Amino acid sequence: MQPLADAGQSLAEIDITSEQLYDEKGYPWEEWDRLRTESPVHWYQRPGYEPFWALTAHEDISLVARSPQLFSCRQRTAVETPDEIEPWETERERRSQVYGHVADYPAGLGFMDAPLHRQVRQAMYPCFTPKAMAAMEERFYDLSTGYVAELVERLDEHGTADVAHDLAARLPLAAIFDLLGVPHEDWDHLFAVHQDTASAFHKGYKQEEGEDAQVRFMNAMIELDRYMSELARTRMAEGGGSGTDVLSRLAKASVLGDPLAFHDISYQLFNLVQAGNGTARNAIAGGIKAFLENPDQLQKLIDDPTLLDGAVEEILRWTSVAVVMCRTALQDTEIRGRRIRKGETVAMFFPAANRDPEAFPDPYAFDITRSPNRHIAFGGNGEHRCIGAALARAELRAMFRALLPVLPTLELHGESKMLVLRLLISEFVQLPVRRKGAVA
Ligand code: HEM
């Protein structure tokens, strides 16, 4: 059980948005617990943020996620400061100038409402079904075995390794680039560019002397746009539109009666890379940390590898890498008797819901045999639930199968560092390990 946040602190003083707080202490479990206990539907007002309703209970978040008729994704999907929003607004403006789009289109799936959302999602979904992903798992396992072998070599050579960087970052990227048909020789370039779009503004990432983060971000967006449009064009010319991969499906799709333009397709591809990379990477890194901190659970899995599926679900609950997503009320409504007015924002704190004792007995125990495990790491099972859930599960299964012989020989070594980017996603920037018992 977590201690409650400073009981002397008034609810109005509780801080759940400052980047500094997250960087210093990781997820603010105590603050979230206190809100869930005392004010689960909490009107949160702080300088620098548009006010919003902070939801921390599993039941309430599930309700909002399953009520698209009451809560829209179009207006505001993240709790961000004006500084964090500005670069994305500039990018939107750039796109509308270059391509002549109206301001809120194109957008990733997470920013759309029905019917547009359903049509774009349906076009891609056949590539992401549990069956399609099960077919890829052995390939993911082969890749993971290779990455783990390289990690072992690195450990043998240097004595330590950073599993966030040297291991966890590799499979999710390979999986998503494979799925999109990105040639192998371009992976490193695209990864670096993608990373700039995600973290150009975060203080935790080093910048070159005199570098302008805004310029770096915009250059990265332009390069991704160029690359993905080109890829879409080339692949369509090659396949003549007959393929069944994500790209071909998007190119064939009729959305609200019209085909998607190449630059709209490119945006969906960019969005898949963005949504699917950091998330799975940090679930892998967080899972490794959880096992190294809970050796009894690792031993259970070694003794009975059939527990792997349950272990993956517990890793997803435990790491809860997606932090906050927002919806906007389309009409006046109520949650737990609190009146939410049309136009107000509700913010779903997924990790807080995944430690809700009403949904999970002993929520702060990492327990791979937890059953049932109704975590909402992939969202609250509504229309917008994560389209990559089966992909992420297949990646986690493959990676932990490959890691199982090696994990018991490792221990955490030195400081691990997790940042929270734009309150959207947590990110391990370092997670150092060494061979057990090695002398420093
Ligand atoms: C551990 C890994 C992952 C976690 C924890 C995660 C979490 C989430 C969450 C919480 C949402 C929002 C749900 C909502 O608004 O109700 C979401 C949506 C989404 N995710 Fe993931 N995700 C993961 C992996 C992936 C992967 C591998 C992909 C790649 C395809 C992906 C692509 C997406 C997309 C495109 C959406 C928007 C779906 C929609 O609005 O219809 N995610 N994810």
Boltz pocket constraint, residues with backbone or C-beta under 6 A from the ligand:
constraints:
  - pocket:
      binder: B
      contacts: [[A, 65], [A, 109], [A, 110], [A, 111], [A, 121], [A, 176], [A, 271], [A, 272], [A, 275], [A, 276], [A, 277], [A, 279], [A, 280], [A, 283], [A, 316], [A, 320], [A, 321], [A, 322], [A, 325], [A, 350], [A, 376], [A, 377], [A, 378], [A, 379], [A, 380], [A, 381], [A, 382], [A, 383], [A, 384], [A, 385], [A, 386], [A, 387], [A, 388], [A, 389], [A, 391], [A, 392]]
      max_distance: 6.0
